[in-house]
């Protein structure tokens, strides 16, 4: 019944917080569950500004959030390790010359940091 209520809700944005912490596997599992019941354009993802995530963990998280246009960061300011991932997510990797979505978050590929962030309309 809960999933039916969530799926059919007229709420503009759901901000889920089950992804603030835990392992990459638990993050992906929570995101999968919400993605099955909430359209990605209505889904907001909570991220905790943690210092224990590897670059692989960050890459996996941002790759999995493709199509999600809302992130809430818990504990600001964001640590430096998060900034490039957040910029690439926000700009949808504009200026990165990427060949694929996963390539977007390959930090070995340099991006033109002069690309402006375009606000959602």
Backbone as a printed PyTorch tensor [residue, N CA C, xyz], in Angstrom:
tensor([[[  0.8160,  -1.1880,   0.0000],
         [  0.0000,   0.0000,   0.0000],
         [  0.8680,   1.2640,   0.0000]],

        [[  1.9400,   1.2730,   0.7530],
         [  2.8220,   2.4430,   0.8180],
         [  3.4070,   2.7340,  -0.5570]],

        [[  3.8700,   1.7020,  -1.2440],
         [  4.4720,   1.9260,  -2.5620],
         [  3.4480,   2.4790,  -3.5500]],

        [[  2.2080,   2.0500,  -3.4390],
         [  1.1570,   2.5840,  -4.3100],
         [  0.9120,   4.0620,  -4.0010]],

        [[  0.8890,   4.4170,  -2.7290],
         [  0.6950,   5.8160,  -2.3360],
         [  1.8480,   6.6840,  -2.8390]],

        [[  3.0640,   6.1720,  -2.7010],
         [  4.2320,   6.9300,  -3.1640],
         [  4.1870,   7.0860,  -4.6860]],

        [[  3.9490,   5.9930,  -5.3740],
         [  3.9560,   6.0130,  -6.8390],
         [  2.8990,   6.9320,  -7.4250]],

        [[  1.7730,   7.0670,  -6.7650],
         [  0.6620,   7.8490,  -7.2980],
         [  0.5220,   9.2220,  -6.6530]],

        [[  1.4930,   9.6230,  -5.8670],
         [  1.4330,  10.9030,  -5.1650],
         [  1.5770,  12.0820,  -6.1290]],

        [[  0.9680,  13.1800,  -5.7600],
         [  1.0810,  14.4100,  -6.5420],
         [  2.1970,  15.3110,  -6.0020]],

        [[  2.9750,  14.8110,  -5.0670],
         [  4.0940,  15.5760,  -4.4940],
         [  5.1000,  15.8950,  -5.5920]],

        [[  5.5950,  17.1290,  -5.5820],
         [  6.5430,  17.5730,  -6.6170],
         [  7.9090,  16.9080,  -6.4960]],

        [[  8.3870,  16.6880,  -5.2810],
         [  9.7260,  16.1330,  -5.1000],
         [  9.7640,  15.2920,  -3.8360]],

        [[ 10.2820,  14.0850,  -3.9700],
         [ 10.5410,  13.2110,  -2.8280],
         [ 12.0270,  13.2880,  -2.5290]],

        [[ 12.3830,  13.6570,  -1.3270],
         [ 13.7870,  13.6590,  -0.9120],
         [ 13.9910,  12.4850,   0.0200]],

        [[ 14.6400,  11.4690,  -0.5020],
         [ 14.8820,  10.2900,   0.3230],
         [ 16.2260,  10.4450,   1.0170]],

        [[ 16.3230,   9.8840,   2.2080],
         [ 17.5290,  10.0740,   3.0080],
         [ 18.2090,   8.7490,   3.3610]],

        [[ 17.7490,   7.6610,   2.7690],
         [ 18.3590,   6.3580,   3.0340],
         [ 19.7260,   6.2180,   2.3790]],

        [[ 20.1260,   7.2030,   1.6060],
         [ 21.4040,   7.1300,   0.8880],
         [ 22.4720,   8.0210,   1.5140]],

        [[ 22.1880,   8.6230,   2.6710],
         [ 23.1640,   9.4980,   3.3260],
         [ 24.4200,   8.7450,   3.7550]],

        [[ 24.2880,   7.5230,   4.1100],
         [ 25.4110,   6.8010,   4.6940],
         [ 25.4030,   5.3560,   4.2190]],

        [[ 26.1450,   4.5130,   4.8500],
         [ 26.2650,   3.0890,   4.5170],
         [ 27.2250,   2.8500,   3.3500]],

        [[ 27.3090,   1.6120,   2.9740],
         [ 28.2180,   1.1860,   1.9130],
         [ 27.6420,   1.5370,   0.5390]],

        [[ 28.4740,   1.4100,  -0.4790],
         [ 28.0090,   1.6630,  -1.8410],
         [ 26.8720,   0.7070,  -2.2030]],

        [[ 26.9850,  -0.5450,  -1.7970],
         [ 25.9170,  -1.5170,  -2.0710],
         [ 24.5930,  -1.1130,  -1.4560]],

        [[ 24.6110,  -0.6460,  -0.2300],
         [ 23.3650,  -0.2020,   0.4210],
         [ 22.8340,   1.0680,  -0.2380]],

        [[ 23.7420,   1.9660,  -0.6310],
         [ 23.3290,   3.1670,  -1.3560],
         [ 22.5910,   2.7680,  -2.6310]],

        [[ 23.2030,   1.8750,  -3.4160],
         [ 22.6080,   1.4570,  -4.6840],
         [ 21.2890,   0.7260,  -4.4660]],

        [[ 21.2230,  -0.0960,  -3.4280],
         [ 19.9770,  -0.8020,  -3.1230],
         [ 18.8500,   0.1570,  -2.7800]],

        [[ 19.1370,   1.1620,  -1.9520],
         [ 18.1250,   2.1580,  -1.5900],
         [ 17.7010,   2.9530,  -2.8170]],

        [[ 18.6760,   3.3650,  -3.6190],
         [ 18.3630,   4.1340,  -4.8250],
         [ 17.5290,   3.3060,  -5.7990]],

        [[ 17.8460,   2.0290,  -5.9360],
         [ 17.0510,   1.1460,  -6.7990],
         [ 15.6000,   1.0880,  -6.3300]],

        [[ 15.4020,   0.9330,  -5.0060],
         [ 14.0460,   0.8330,  -4.4740],
         [ 13.2650,   2.1000,  -4.7870]],

        [[ 13.8350,   3.2550,  -4.4820],
         [ 13.1350,   4.5160,  -4.7460],
         [ 12.9020,   4.7220,  -6.2450]],

        [[ 13.8520,   4.3460,  -7.0680],
         [ 13.7230,   4.5240,  -8.5190],
         [ 12.5960,   3.6660,  -9.0860]],

        [[ 12.2880,   2.5600,  -8.4270],
         [ 11.1910,   1.7120,  -8.8810],
         [  9.8240,   2.3120,  -8.5640]],

        [[  9.7690,   3.2010,  -7.5640],
         [  8.4840,   3.7050,  -7.0830],
         [  8.2750,   5.2030,  -7.2880]],

        [[  9.3460,   5.9210,  -7.6060],
         [  9.2500,   7.3700,  -7.7900],
         [  9.9270,   7.7140,  -9.1070]],

        [[  9.2590,   8.4740,  -9.9730],
         [  9.9300,   8.8930, -11.2110],
         [ 11.2140,   9.6620, -10.8780]],

        [[ 12.2800,   9.4180, -11.6240],
         [ 13.5750,  10.0420, -11.3400],
         [ 13.5040,  11.5620, -11.3560]],

        [[ 12.6130,  12.1330, -12.1700],
         [ 12.5020,  13.5870, -12.1960],
         [ 11.8370,  14.1530, -10.9340]],

        [[ 11.2400,  13.2810, -10.1130],
         [ 10.6430,  13.7110,  -8.8480],
         [ 11.4770,  13.2630,  -7.6470]],

        [[ 12.5580,  12.5730,  -7.8990],
         [ 13.3520,  11.9760,  -6.8280],
         [ 14.5410,  12.8560,  -6.4710]],

        [[ 14.6580,  13.1940,  -5.2060],
         [ 15.8310,  13.8830,  -4.6930],
         [ 16.6550,  12.9020,  -3.8730]],

        [[ 17.9630,  12.9520,  -4.0170],
         [ 18.8480,  12.0040,  -3.3430],
         [ 19.6620,  12.7300,  -2.2840]],

        [[ 19.6640,  12.1720,  -1.0880],
         [ 20.4600,  12.7270,  -0.0040],
         [ 21.8520,  12.1100,  -0.0050]],

        [[ 22.8600,  12.9570,   0.0730],
         [ 24.2450,  12.5040,   0.1410],
         [ 24.9070,  13.0970,   1.3800]],

        [[ 25.6570,  12.2850,   2.0910],
         [ 26.3940,  12.7810,   3.2430],
         [ 27.8210,  13.0830,   2.8280]],

        [[ 28.3030,  14.2040,   3.2360],
         [ 29.6550,  14.6660,   2.9480],
         [ 30.6480,  13.8450,   3.7830]],

        [[ 30.8160,  12.5970,   3.3910],
         [ 31.6520,  11.6590,   4.1450],
         [ 33.0720,  11.6440,   3.6010]],

        [[ 34.0010,  11.3100,   4.4810],
         [ 35.4000,  11.2580,   4.0470],
         [ 35.9020,   9.8340,   3.8480]],

        [[ 35.0230,   8.8440,   3.9880],
         [ 35.4620,   7.4520,   3.8720],
         [ 35.1360,   6.8230,   2.5170]],

        [[ 34.5950,   7.6030,   1.5850],
         [ 34.2530,   7.0470,   0.2770],
         [ 35.4620,   7.0990,  -0.6570]],

        [[ 35.6470,   6.0200,  -1.3730],
         [ 36.7250,   5.9680,  -2.3670],
         [ 36.2600,   6.6300,  -3.6520]],

        [[ 37.1740,   6.8520,  -4.5590],
         [ 36.7720,   7.4040,  -5.8580],
         [ 35.8500,   6.4180,  -6.5790]],

        [[ 36.0630,   5.1110,  -6.4030],
         [ 35.1500,   4.1290,  -7.0020],
         [ 33.7490,   4.2590,  -6.4170]],

        [[ 33.6530,   4.4650,  -5.1040],
         [ 32.3580,   4.6310,  -4.4550],
         [ 31.6380,   5.8800,  -4.9240]],

        [[ 32.3810,   6.9740,  -5.0720],
         [ 31.7780,   8.2150,  -5.5670],
         [ 31.3600,   8.0700,  -7.0220]],

        [[ 32.2020,   7.4530,  -7.8390],
         [ 31.8630,   7.2390,  -9.2490],
         [ 30.5910,   6.4100,  -9.3710]],

        [[ 30.4920,   5.3370,  -8.5970],
         [ 29.3060,   4.4770,  -8.6380],
         [ 28.0530,   5.2550,  -8.2420]],

        [[ 28.1450,   6.0650,  -7.1930],
         [ 26.9920,   6.8430,  -6.7400],
         [ 26.5260,   7.8310,  -7.8180]],

        [[ 27.4530,   8.5800,  -8.3610],
         [ 27.0530,   9.5870,  -9.3430],
         [ 26.5780,   8.9450, -10.6450]],

        [[ 27.1970,   7.8570, -11.0380],
         [ 26.7480,   7.1410, -12.2330],
         [ 25.3060,   6.6530, -12.0410]],

        [[ 25.0130,   6.1200, -10.8560],
         [ 23.6750,   5.5960, -10.5720],
         [ 22.6260,   6.7010, -10.5300]],

        [[ 23.0400,   7.9240, -10.2780],
         [ 22.0970,   9.0340, -10.1800],
         [ 21.8120,   9.6940, -11.5330]],

        [[ 22.2490,   9.0870, -12.6170],
         [ 21.9640,   9.6400, -13.9440],
         [ 20.4550,   9.8290, -14.1010]],

        [[ 20.0430,  11.0100, -14.5050],
         [ 18.6280,  11.3070, -14.6760],
         [ 17.9680,  11.8940, -13.4450]],

        [[ 18.6650,  11.9380, -12.3410],
         [ 18.1450,  12.5620, -11.1200],
         [ 18.6620,  13.9900, -11.0960]],

        [[ 17.7600,  14.9390, -10.8930],
         [ 18.1780,  16.3380, -10.9900],
         [ 18.1610,  17.0860,  -9.6560]],

        [[ 18.1430,  16.3550,  -8.5490],
         [ 18.1320,  17.0070,  -7.2410],
         [ 18.9920,  16.2090,  -6.2680]],

        [[ 19.9710,  16.8690,  -5.6890],
         [ 20.8100,  16.2760,  -4.6500],
         [ 20.7900,  17.2040,  -3.4430]],

        [[ 20.6630,  16.6240,  -2.2690],
         [ 20.8300,  17.3740,  -1.0250],
         [ 22.0780,  16.8460,  -0.3290]],

        [[ 22.9870,  17.7460,  -0.0200],
         [ 24.2230,  17.3820,   0.6840],
         [ 24.0430,  17.6510,   2.1700]],

        [[ 24.3540,  16.6550,   2.9860],
         [ 24.3120,  16.7950,   4.4340],
         [ 25.7260,  17.1240,   4.9010]],

        [[ 25.8500,  18.1480,   5.6410],
         [ 27.1020,  18.6860,   6.1770],
         [ 27.8540,  19.4490,   5.0850]],

        [[ 27.7570,  20.7370,   5.1420],
         [ 28.4510,  21.6120,   4.2060],
         [ 29.4770,  22.4490,   4.9610]],

        [[ 30.5070,  22.9280,   4.3490],
         [ 30.7810,  22.8530,   2.9180],
         [ 31.2320,  21.4490,   2.5160]],

        [[ 31.0020,  21.1270,   1.2590],
         [ 31.4050,  19.8240,   0.7290],
         [ 32.9260,  19.7310,   0.7000]],

        [[ 33.4280,  18.5660,   1.0440],
         [ 34.8750,  18.3330,   0.9780],
         [ 35.3490,  18.4210,  -0.4750]],

        [[ 36.5970,  18.7570,  -0.6520],
         [ 37.1570,  18.9300,  -1.9950],
         [ 36.9480,  17.7180,  -2.8930]],

        [[ 37.0270,  16.5070,  -2.3370],
         [ 36.8970,  15.2930,  -3.1410],
         [ 35.5200,  15.2170,  -3.8210]],

        [[ 34.5090,  15.8500,  -3.2440],
         [ 33.1620,  15.8350,  -3.8030],
         [ 32.9700,  16.8610,  -4.9100]],

        [[ 33.7320,  17.9360,  -4.8990],
         [ 33.4330,  19.0920,  -5.7440],
         [ 33.4180,  18.7850,  -7.2380]],

        [[ 34.3980,  18.0500,  -7.7300],
         [ 34.4340,  17.7520,  -9.1660],
         [ 33.2770,  16.8430,  -9.5620]],

        [[ 32.9420,  15.8730,  -8.7220],
         [ 31.7920,  15.0090,  -9.0240],
         [ 30.5030,  15.8250,  -9.0560]],

        [[ 30.3210,  16.7160,  -8.0890],
         [ 29.1210,  17.5510,  -8.0400],
         [ 29.0430,  18.4840,  -9.2470]],

        [[ 30.1690,  19.0740,  -9.6250],
         [ 30.1740,  19.9680, -10.7830],
         [ 29.8050,  19.2090, -12.0470]],

        [[ 30.3870,  18.0380, -12.2190],
         [ 30.0810,  17.2500, -13.4140],
         [ 28.6210,  16.8180, -13.4240]],

        [[ 28.0900,  16.4260, -12.2640],
         [ 26.6780,  16.0450, -12.1820],
         [ 25.7880,  17.2370, -12.5340]],

        [[ 26.0700,  18.3920, -11.9410],
         [ 25.2280,  19.5710, -12.1390],
         [ 25.2570,  20.0510, -13.5880]],

        [[ 26.4150,  19.9880, -14.2310],
         [ 26.5260,  20.4510, -15.6250],
         [ 26.2270,  19.3450, -16.6300]],

        [[ 25.9040,  18.1600, -16.1430],
         [ 25.7040,  16.9780, -16.9880],
         [ 26.9330,  16.7570, -17.8590]],

        [[ 28.0780,  17.0090, -17.2720],
         [ 29.3880,  16.7960, -17.8760],
         [ 29.6470,  17.6460, -19.1110]],

        [[ 29.0250,  18.8060, -19.1540],
         [ 29.2850,  19.7310, -20.2570],
         [ 30.7710,  20.0870, -20.2600]],

        [[ 31.3760,  20.0590, -21.4250],
         [ 32.7890,  20.3980, -21.5560],
         [ 33.7400,  19.2640, -21.2410]],

        [[ 33.2110,  18.0730, -20.9680],
         [ 34.0760,  16.9440, -20.6070],
         [ 34.4890,  16.0990, -21.8080]],

        [[ 33.8100,  16.2520, -22.9190],
         [ 34.1550,  15.4500, -24.0840],
         [ 34.0000,  13.9680, -23.8170]],

        [[ 33.0460,  13.5980, -22.9990],
         [ 32.8780,  12.1990, -22.5930],
         [ 32.2890,  11.3510, -23.7140]],

        [[ 32.5550,  10.0740, -23.6290],
         [ 32.0080,   9.1460, -24.6070],
         [ 30.8040,   8.3830, -24.0550]],

        [[ 30.5900,   8.4110, -22.7590],
         [ 29.4910,   7.6710, -22.1450],
         [ 29.1540,   8.3030, -20.8000]],

        [[ 28.0160,   7.8780, -20.2190],
         [ 27.6280,   8.3940, -18.9070],
         [ 28.6870,   8.0650, -17.8740]],

        [[ 29.1900,   6.8380, -17.8770],
         [ 30.2080,   6.4640, -16.8980],
         [ 31.4760,   7.2670, -17.1260]],

        [[ 31.8150,   7.5320, -18.3840],
         [ 32.9860,   8.3390, -18.6920],
         [ 32.8830,   9.7450, -18.1280]],

        [[ 31.6700,  10.2090, -17.9200],
         [ 31.4420,  11.5240, -17.3390],
         [ 32.1370,  11.6510, -15.9840]],

        [[ 32.1540,  10.5940, -15.2220],
         [ 32.7100,  10.6340, -13.8670],
         [ 34.1110,  10.0430, -13.7810]],

        [[ 34.7520,   9.8600, -14.9160],
         [ 36.1590,   9.4490, -14.9430],
         [ 36.9870,  10.7150, -14.7830]],

        [[ 37.5150,  10.9290, -13.5890],
         [ 38.2310,  12.1700, -13.3080],
         [ 39.5640,  12.2670, -14.0380]],

        [[ 39.9780,  11.1830, -14.7100],
         [ 41.1810,  11.2530, -15.5380],
         [ 40.9040,  12.0440, -16.8150]],

        [[ 39.6190,  12.1660, -17.1880],
         [ 39.2260,  12.9630, -18.3460],
         [ 39.0180,  14.3870, -17.8570]],

        [[ 39.7950,  15.3080, -18.3870],
         [ 39.6530,  16.6850, -17.9220],
         [ 38.4480,  17.3390, -18.5810]],

        [[ 37.8600,  18.2680, -17.8490],
         [ 36.7000,  19.0130, -18.3370],
         [ 37.0440,  20.4890, -18.3500]],

        [[ 36.3940,  21.2010, -19.2190],
         [ 36.5570,  22.6410, -19.2760],
         [ 35.7690,  23.2460, -18.1240]],

        [[ 36.4510,  23.7020, -17.0910],
         [ 35.7800,  24.2170, -15.8910],
         [ 35.1280,  25.5660, -16.1260]],

        [[ 35.3050,  26.1310, -17.3140],
         [ 34.6820,  27.4240, -17.6110],
         [ 33.2360,  27.2750, -18.0570]],

        [[ 32.7580,  26.0290, -18.1890],
         [ 31.3700,  25.8030, -18.6090],
         [ 30.4530,  26.2740, -17.4930]],

        [[ 29.4880,  27.1070, -17.8440],
         [ 28.5460,  27.6290, -16.8580],
         [ 27.5440,  26.5620, -16.4750]],

        [[ 27.0970,  26.6330, -15.2320],
         [ 26.0330,  25.7670, -14.7610],
         [ 24.7190,  26.3970, -15.2070]],

        [[ 23.9290,  25.6170, -15.9250],
         [ 22.6400,  26.0950, -16.4130],
         [ 21.5820,  25.6220, -15.4420]],

        [[ 20.8420,  26.5620, -14.8900],
         [ 19.7910,  26.2280, -13.9380],
         [ 18.6170,  25.5690, -14.6540]],

        [[ 17.9910,  24.6250, -13.9640],
         [ 16.8240,  23.9300, -14.4990],
         [ 15.6570,  24.9170, -14.6270]],

        [[ 14.9170,  24.7850, -15.7020],
         [ 13.7630,  25.6680, -15.9260],
         [ 12.4980,  25.0440, -15.4360]]])
